[in-house]
Amino acid sequence: MKTKYRPDFPERVKRMMKWDGLTHQQCAKSLGISKNTFYIYIEKYQDFRDAVKEGEKSIVVELENALFKKATGINWDEKTTEVREDADGNKTKHIKNTKKFIPPSDTALIFLLSNKKNSLYKRNPDLYQQDTGIQSVDFNYININENSIIPDRELFRHQLKFVKTRHPHPAIVGGYGSGKSEAAVDRALYLLKKREGKGRVVIGAPTYGLLRDVNYPKVRGYLDRYRIPYSEVKNENKLIIKGTGFKGEIWMRSCDDASKIIGFEATDGILDEFDTHKPEKQKEIWIAFIQRCRKNAPGGPNTLGIVTTPEGFRYTYELVMNGTCEHIRARTDDNIFLPDSYIDTFLKQFDPIRLKQAREGKFVNLNGRAAYYAFKQEEHTTIEDIAKKFPQTLHGGMDFNVDPMTAVLGYTHESVLNFGREYWIKNSNTYQMADLISREYADKRILMRVDSTGKGRKTSARTGVTDITILKDAGFEVPWRGNPTERDRLNLVNWALSNGRIKIDAKMKYLINDLQQVVCNEAGAIDKSNAALTHISDAFGYDVYWELFDEYFNYRTYVG
């Protein structure tokens, strides 16, 4: 039965928004009503409307006060209790007052001055010169736009440029956490507004797994946060926008296979994390989307934009260099809303060269650089026999290459992935590998992570049976969530290594050799020229990726 309006709703919603930071949709769920009913109550009941406004205002005021304190420094008195003993052994308690002070934050100070006194305090654009030879728009320094795309939505300058540029092919190339993914949704809504209700913006996700787990929830969460009404055609990954001034459609499509980017027309497209694809695949995806962006609508020519963190000299670099795309660079440090710990914890995984990509959004040459640069043999290997401690449930990874056929096995204990067994068999097949492992660990439950294209691949000896079917028939559990991009897999493995999340038995010589010797090419992709390398580290990477996926992306995704 539908929950009716109750007198306690205003106080409850105010408390949930102020103290718990819940969105409107989350509040509605807690009250036992739908999101649409929540908005009806805002219109119908004055006390409910006032409570929502007060909840939102309270959060903003508290945040503003906190930012001011951070910019000016914080003083406080710390009281501690000391127990003192006299010559006779009598003990007494004494209260000790200590004056404490946290120095002002330069970042918070710059943010306040550049917005409150913008005419006097501007960052020097010369500090952020772009790469030589690239025609770019420098919108890296922070400034909040007063003319937002929607009410209460504030934009950094690089976001605003990407959203409102008249160039048909803008490319926002930025570091992690620079806000580029949020800008993609801003641009989609801005284009719908320009198209006067006849727009259809299609966002291309790198893989179906990322579309389902990251892209779709992020767009939907954005719409909920800013109270933009919409309906869903969820099985088709479509959102029908019904807001005042924002009418139209936002579709999402996976770019796993460029040959399947067919059967639809769009007014505009946005390719998310475009550099996660290999260069040859990027060109196919770009051409496929250009062909799809042909739907007639008011508001100017069809457009196709790019949102990505750069990865070597891939196709985004080529499109920028040949003038096809307008280059808009964004730096991680430009986003002053990131927590102080973000750069120290997340970005510490990168070496100095890759840090220019991940933090500054620069194109850099990765040719010949170690793919697993965070691996340190003395730190990540152990002489302890890990396999002897294998519990009842194991997890592992397998690569379906037949020469060699490779796999690794391990288990997780207290947040550390412990790898104790490797398999490296020449001229083999999936039947032989599955039989070998299942015989050795017949009494164990094994979750085997693999390249998900194994659903269709047949590297086995028997015609017509897929590799994943063989593993399942042999008793393995094969979780499937879509295939990770190579870049995401490498980044996650290096993140895990940097944060002490992996231990490897020193006897696993093939895996250790791979982690030490596999390098990247100029485009930042794994160099596959040595046939003996990359296979067992790929198997290792599949397992690490899916074992730590939720933790890694829950931390990364909220910053864009």
C-alpha positions in Angstrom: 0.0 0.0 0.0 1.2 3.5 -0.8 2.5 5.4 2.2 0.3 8.5 3.0 1.8 11.8 4.0 2.5 11.9 7.8 3.2 14.9 10.1 6.6 13.5 11.1 7.8 13.5 7.5 9.2 17.1 7.5 11.4 16.6 10.6 12.6 13.2 9.3 13.6 14.5 5.9 15.3 17.5 7.4 17.4 15.2 9.7 18.2 12.8 6.9 19.4 15.5 4.5 21.3 17.5 7.2 23.0 14.8 9.2 23.1 11.8 6.9 23.6 13.7 3.7 20.9 11.6 1.9 19.7 12.5 -1.6 16.1 13.1 -2.4 15.7 9.6 -3.8 17.3 8.0 -0.7 15.0 10.1 1.5 12.0 8.9 -0.5 13.0 5.3 -0.1 13.5 5.8 3.7 10.0 7.4 3.9 8.4 4.5 2.0 7.4 6.6 -1.0 8.4 6.9 -4.6 10.7 9.7 -5.9 7.8 11.2 -7.8 5.7 11.3 -4.7 8.5 13.0 -2.8 8.4 15.8 -5.4 4.6 16.0 -5.2 4.8 16.4 -1.4 7.3 19.3 -2.0 4.7 21.1 -4.1 1.7 20.2 -2.0 2.9 20.6 1.6 4.5 23.8 2.8 6.1 22.3 5.9 7.6 19.5 3.8 9.0 22.0 1.3 10.5 24.1 4.0 12.1 21.1 5.6 13.8 20.1 2.3 15.0 23.6 1.8 16.4 23.8 5.3 18.1 20.5 5.0 19.9 21.6 1.8 20.7 25.1 3.2 22.1 23.6 6.4 24.6 21.5 4.5 25.7 24.3 2.3 26.2 26.7 5.3 28.2 24.1 7.3 30.4 23.4 4.3 31.0 27.1 3.7 31.9 27.6 7.4 34.3 24.6 7.2 35.9 26.0 4.1 36.4 29.4 5.7 38.0 27.8 8.8 40.3 25.7 6.6 41.4 28.8 4.7 42.1 30.9 7.8 43.5 28.3 10.2 41.9 26.6 13.1 42.6 27.2 16.8 41.3 25.0 19.6 42.1 24.0 23.2 42.9 20.4 23.8 42.1 19.1 27.3 43.9 16.1 28.6 43.8 14.4 32.0 47.1 13.7 33.8 47.5 11.6 36.9 50.3 12.9 39.2 51.8 11.1 42.2 53.3 13.0 45.2 56.1 11.8 47.5 53.7 9.9 49.7 52.2 8.0 46.8 49.0 9.9 46.6 47.5 10.2 43.1 45.6 13.2 41.9 44.1 14.1 38.6 45.0 17.3 36.8 43.4 18.9 33.7 46.0 20.1 31.2 45.0 22.7 28.5 47.1 22.7 25.4 46.6 25.3 22.6 46.4 23.6 19.2 46.5 25.2 15.7 46.1 23.8 12.2 47.8 26.2 9.6 45.7 27.6 6.8 45.2 25.6 3.7 46.7 27.2 0.6 44.1 25.4 -1.7 41.1 26.6 0.3 42.6 30.2 0.5 43.1 30.3 -3.3 39.6 29.0 -3.9 37.9 31.6 -1.7 39.9 34.5 -3.1 39.5 33.5 -6.8 35.7 33.4 -6.3 35.0 36.2 -3.9 37.6 38.6 -5.5 37.9 37.2 -9.0 38.9 40.5 -10.5 42.0 40.7 -8.2 43.0 37.1 -7.7 43.4 35.0 -10.7 45.8 32.1 -11.2 48.5 32.8 -13.8 47.7 30.8 -16.9 51.4 30.7 -17.8 51.8 28.2 -14.9 49.9 25.6 -16.9 51.5 25.6 -20.4 50.3 22.8 -22.6 52.4 20.3 -24.5 54.4 21.8 -27.4 52.7 21.5 -30.8 49.2 20.9 -29.4 46.5 23.6 -30.0 44.8 23.7 -26.7 42.4 25.8 -24.6 43.9 26.4 -21.2 41.1 26.2 -18.7 43.1 24.5 -15.9 42.9 27.1 -13.2 40.0 26.9 -10.8 37.0 29.2 -11.1 33.4 28.5 -10.3 30.9 29.5 -13.0 28.1 31.7 -11.8 26.0 30.8 -14.9 25.6 27.1 -14.2 24.0 24.7 -16.6 21.4 23.9 -13.9 20.6 25.6 -10.6 23.1 24.9 -7.8 25.5 23.1 -10.1 28.8 24.8 -10.1 31.4 24.1 -12.8 35.2 24.4 -13.0 36.4 26.3 -16.1 37.6 23.3 -17.9 34.2 21.7 -17.3 32.4 24.8 -18.6 34.6 25.0 -21.7 33.9 21.3 -22.5 30.1 21.8 -22.0 29.6 25.0 -23.9 32.3 24.9 -26.6 31.1 25.4 -30.2 33.7 23.0 -31.5 32.0 19.9 -32.8 34.7 17.6 -31.4 35.9 18.7 -27.9 38.2 16.4 -26.0 38.6 17.0 -22.2 41.8 15.2 -21.4 42.4 15.2 -17.6 43.9 13.6 -14.6 42.0 11.3 -12.3 39.6 13.2 -10.1 39.6 16.3 -12.2 35.8 16.2 -12.7 35.8 15.2 -16.4 33.2 12.5 -16.0 30.8 14.9 -14.3 31.4 17.3 -17.2 30.3 14.6 -19.6 26.8 14.5 -18.0 26.7 18.4 -17.9 27.5 18.4 -21.6 24.8 15.9 -22.4 22.1 18.0 -20.6 23.3 21.2 -22.2 23.1 19.6 -25.6 19.5 18.4 -24.8 18.6 21.9 -23.9 20.0 23.2 -27.2 18.2 20.6 -29.1 14.8 21.8 -27.8 13.5 18.4 -26.7 14.6 16.6 -29.9 18.1 15.6 -28.8 19.5 12.1 -28.2 22.9 12.0 -26.7 24.7 8.6 -26.7 27.5 8.0 -24.2 30.0 5.3 -25.2 31.3 3.3 -22.3 34.6 1.4 -22.6 33.0 -2.0 -21.7 29.6 -3.3 -20.9 30.8 -4.0 -17.3 31.8 -0.4 -16.8 28.5 0.8 -18.4 26.5 -1.3 -16.0 28.6 -0.7 -12.8 29.9 2.9 -13.4 28.5 4.9 -16.3 24.8 4.2 -15.9 24.6 4.6 -12.1 26.7 7.8 -12.3 24.3 9.5 -14.8 21.2 8.3 -12.9 22.7 9.5 -9.6 23.4 12.9 -11.2 19.8 13.3 -12.3 18.6 12.3 -8.9 20.9 14.7 -7.1 19.7 17.7 -9.1 16.1 16.6 -9.2 15.8 16.2 -12.9 12.7 14.0 -13.7 13.3 11.0 -15.9 12.1 7.5 -16.8 14.1 4.5 -17.6 14.2 1.8 -20.3 16.7 -0.1 -18.1 17.1 -3.2 -20.2 18.2 -0.9 -23.1 20.3 1.5 -20.9 18.2 4.5 -21.9 17.1 7.5 -19.8 14.2 9.6 -21.0 14.7 13.1 -19.5 11.5 15.0 -18.7 12.7 18.1 -16.8 11.7 21.7 -17.6 14.3 22.8 -20.1 15.9 19.4 -20.3 13.8 17.1 -22.5 15.3 14.4 -24.6 17.1 11.1 -24.4 20.5 9.9 -23.0 21.5 6.5 -24.2 24.5 4.4 -23.2 26.3 2.0 -25.4 29.2 -0.4 -24.8 32.2 0.1 -27.1 33.5 -3.5 -26.5 32.9 -4.3 -30.2 32.9 -1.4 -32.7 31.1 -3.6 -35.3 28.0 -3.6 -32.9 27.8 0.2 -32.7 24.9 0.1 -35.2 21.1 0.4 -35.5 20.6 3.9 -33.9 20.9 7.6 -34.7 22.0 10.2 -32.3 22.3 14.0 -32.3 25.4 13.9 -30.3 27.9 11.4 -28.8 30.4 11.4 -25.9 33.1 8.7 -25.7 34.0 8.1 -22.1 37.6 7.0 -21.1 38.4 6.8 -24.7 42.1 6.0 -24.2 41.4 2.8 -22.4 41.0 1.2 -25.8 43.9 0.2 -28.0 44.7 2.7 -30.8 43.5 0.5 -33.7 40.2 -0.1 -31.9 39.8 3.6 -31.0 39.8 4.5 -34.7 37.0 2.0 -35.4 34.9 3.3 -32.5 35.4 6.9 -33.5 34.3 6.2 -37.1 31.3 4.1 -35.9 30.1 6.9 -33.7 30.7 9.6 -36.3 28.4 7.6 -38.6 25.8 7.3 -35.9 25.7 11.0 -34.9 23.5 12.1 -37.8 20.0 12.7 -36.3 18.5 16.0 -37.3 17.6 18.4 -34.5 17.7 22.2 -33.8 20.8 23.6 -32.1 23.6 23.3 -34.6 25.6 20.5 -36.2 26.0 17.0 -34.7 28.9 16.6 -32.3 31.1 13.9 -30.9 33.2 14.6 -27.8 35.9 12.7 -25.9 36.4 12.3 -22.1 39.6 10.5 -21.0 42.7 10.3 -18.9 45.5 10.2 -21.5 47.4 7.0 -22.1 50.6 7.4 -24.0 50.2 8.6 -27.6 47.0 6.9 -28.5 44.3 7.9 -31.0 43.1 10.8 -28.8 46.6 12.4 -29.2 46.4 11.9 -32.9 43.0 13.6 -33.1 44.2 16.5 -31.1 47.5 16.8 -33.1 45.8 16.7 -36.5 43.2 19.4 -35.4 40.2 17.2 -35.4 39.6 17.7 -31.7 39.8 20.7 -29.5 42.1 19.9 -26.6 40.9 20.9 -23.1 43.3 19.8 -20.3 42.2 19.3 -16.7 44.4 18.6 -13.7 43.6 16.6 -10.6 44.8 19.6 -8.5 42.1 21.8 -10.1 39.4 19.9 -8.2 39.6 21.5 -4.7 36.7 19.4 -3.6 38.9 16.3 -3.5 39.8 15.1 0.1 43.3 15.9 1.2 44.2 12.3 1.3 43.3 11.6 -2.4 46.6 12.5 -4.0 48.7 11.1 -1.2 46.9 7.7 -1.3 45.5 7.1 -4.7 48.1 8.8 -6.9 51.1 7.5 -5.1 50.9 4.3 -7.1 52.2 6.2 -10.2 55.8 6.6 -11.2 56.9 10.2 -12.2 56.2 9.8 -15.9 52.8 8.3 -15.5 52.0 10.9 -12.8 52.1 13.5 -15.6 49.2 11.6 -17.2 47.3 10.6 -14.1 47.6 14.0 -12.3 48.3 16.6 -14.9 46.4 15.2 -17.9 49.4 15.3 -20.2 50.3 13.1 -23.1 53.6 11.3 -22.4 55.7 8.7 -24.1 55.4 5.3 -22.2 57.5 3.3 -24.7 59.7 0.8 -22.9 58.4 1.6 -19.4 57.6 -1.2 -17.1 53.9 -2.2 -17.1 54.0 -3.3 -13.5 56.2 -0.5 -12.3 54.9 -0.8 -8.7 56.3 -4.4 -8.3 59.3 -4.7 -6.0 60.5 -8.2 -5.6 61.9 -7.7 -2.1 58.6 -6.2 -0.9 56.0 -8.3 -2.7 57.5 -11.8 -2.5 58.0 -14.2 0.4 59.9 -17.4 1.1 56.9 -18.6 3.0 55.1 -21.6 1.4 51.8 -19.9 0.7 50.2 -22.9 -0.9 50.5 -24.9 2.3 48.1 -22.4 3.9 45.5 -22.6 1.2 42.0 -22.5 2.8 38.9 -24.2 1.5 38.0 -21.4 -0.9 40.6 -20.2 -3.5 40.6 -17.7 -6.3 42.7 -17.5 -9.4 43.2 -16.3 -12.9 43.7 -18.1 -16.2 44.9 -16.9 -19.6 43.5 -18.9 -22.6 46.6 -18.7 -24.7 47.6 -22.2 -25.7 51.4 -21.8 -25.8 52.0 -21.3 -23.0 48.7 -22.0 -21.1 49.0 -20.2 -17.8 47.1 -19.8 -14.5 47.7 -18.6 -10.9 46.0 -19.6 -7.6 45.8 -17.7 -4.3 43.5 -16.7 -1.4 42.6 -13.5 0.4 43.4 -13.0 4.1 43.0 -9.8 6.1 42.7 -7.8 2.8 45.9 -9.2 1.3 45.9 -11.4 -1.8 48.3 -14.3 -1.2 49.4 -16.1 -4.4 51.0 -19.5 -3.9 50.7 -21.6 -7.1 51.4 -21.0 -10.7 50.9 -23.1 -13.9 52.8 -22.6 -17.1 52.3 -25.3 -19.7 53.6 -25.3 -23.3 51.4 -26.5 -26.1 48.4 -27.1 -23.9 44.7 -26.5 -23.9 41.9 -25.6 -21.5 41.0 -29.3 -20.9 44.5 -30.2 -19.7 44.8 -27.1 -17.5 41.4 -27.6 -15.9 42.1 -31.3 -15.3 45.5 -30.5 -13.7 44.2 -27.9 -11.3 41.0 -29.8 -10.4 43.0 -33.0 -9.6 45.5 -31.1 -7.4 42.8 -29.2 -5.5 39.8 -31.6 -5.8 38.7 -30.7 -2.3 38.7 -26.9 -2.8 36.2 -24.4 -4.0 37.9 -22.4 -6.8 36.7 -19.1 -8.3 38.5 -18.7 -11.6 38.7 -15.2 -13.2 39.4 -15.2 -16.9 39.3 -13.1 -20.0 35.5 -13.0 -20.5 35.9 -13.3 -24.3 36.4 -17.0 -23.3 32.6 -17.2 -23.5 33.0 -17.3 -27.2 36.6 -18.5 -27.7 37.5 -22.1 -28.3 41.1 -22.8 -27.5 40.2 -26.3 -26.5 40.8 -29.5 -28.4 37.1 -30.2 -28.9 35.2 -28.2 -31.4 32.2 -26.2 -30.4 32.9 -26.0 -26.6 34.0 -22.7 -25.1 36.8 -22.3 -22.6 34.5 -21.1 -19.9 32.1 -24.0 -20.4 35.1 -26.4 -20.0 36.0 -24.8 -16.7 32.5 -24.9 -15.4 32.2 -28.6 -16.4 35.4 -29.3 -14.4 33.8 -27.8 -11.3 35.3 -24.3 -11.3 33.1 -21.2 -10.5 33.6 -18.6 -13.2 32.2 -15.2 -12.2 31.5 -13.0 -15.2 31.1 -9.2 -15.1 32.4 -8.2 -18.4 36.0 -7.7 -19.6 38.2 -5.0 -17.9 40.1 -2.6 -20.1 43.8 -3.2 -20.2 44.5 0.2 -18.7 42.1 -0.3 -15.8 43.6 -3.7 -15.1 47.1 -2.4 -15.1 46.2 0.6 -12.9 44.4 -1.6 -10.4 47.2 -4.1 -10.1 49.7 -1.3 -9.6 47.4 0.3 -7.0 47.2 -3.0 -5.2 51.0 -3.4 -5.3 51.5 0.1 -4.1 49.2 -0.4 -1.1 50.7 -3.6 0.1 47.7 -5.7 -0.9 49.6 -8.5 -2.7 52.1 -11.3 -1.6 53.6 -13.8 -4.0 55.4 -17.0 -3.2 59.1 -16.6 -4.3 58.9 -19.9 -6.1 56.4 -18.5 -8.7 59.3 -17.7 -11.1 57.2 -17.3 -14.2 54.9 -14.7 -12.7 57.8 -12.8 -11.0 59.6 -12.8 -14.3 56.6 -11.3 -16.1 56.1 -8.6 -13.5 59.7 -7.6 -13.9 60.0 -7.7 -17.7 56.6 -6.8 -19.3 56.8 -3.3 -20.7 54.5 -0.9 -22.6 54.7 0.4 -26.1 54.5 4.0 -27.2 50.8 4.0 -26.9 50.9 2.8 -23.3 49.6 -0.7 -24.2 51.3 -3.9 -23.1 54.0 -4.9 -25.6 53.2 -8.4 -26.8 56.2 -8.8 -29.1 57.8 -11.4 -26.8 55.7 -14.5 -27.1 57.0 -15.9 -23.8 55.9 -12.9 -21.7 52.5 -11.3 -20.7 50.4 -14.4 -20.4 50.8 -15.4 -16.8 50.7 -11.7 -15.7 47.5 -11.3 -17.6 46.0 -14.3 -15.7 47.3 -12.7 -12.4 45.7 -9.4 -13.5 42.3 -10.9 -14.2 42.1 -12.3 -10.6 43.5 -9.2 -8.9 41.1 -7.0 -10.9 37.9 -8.8 -9.9 39.0 -9.5 -6.4 39.5 -5.8 -5.6 37.2 -4.3 -8.2 34.5 -3.0 -5.8 36.9 -1.4 -3.4 39.0 0.2 -6.1 36.2 1.7 -8.1 34.2 2.7 -5.1 37.2 4.9 -4.2 37.9 6.1 -7.7 34.5 6.6 -9.3 33.1 9.4 -7.1 35.8 11.8 -8.3 35.3 11.2 -12.0 
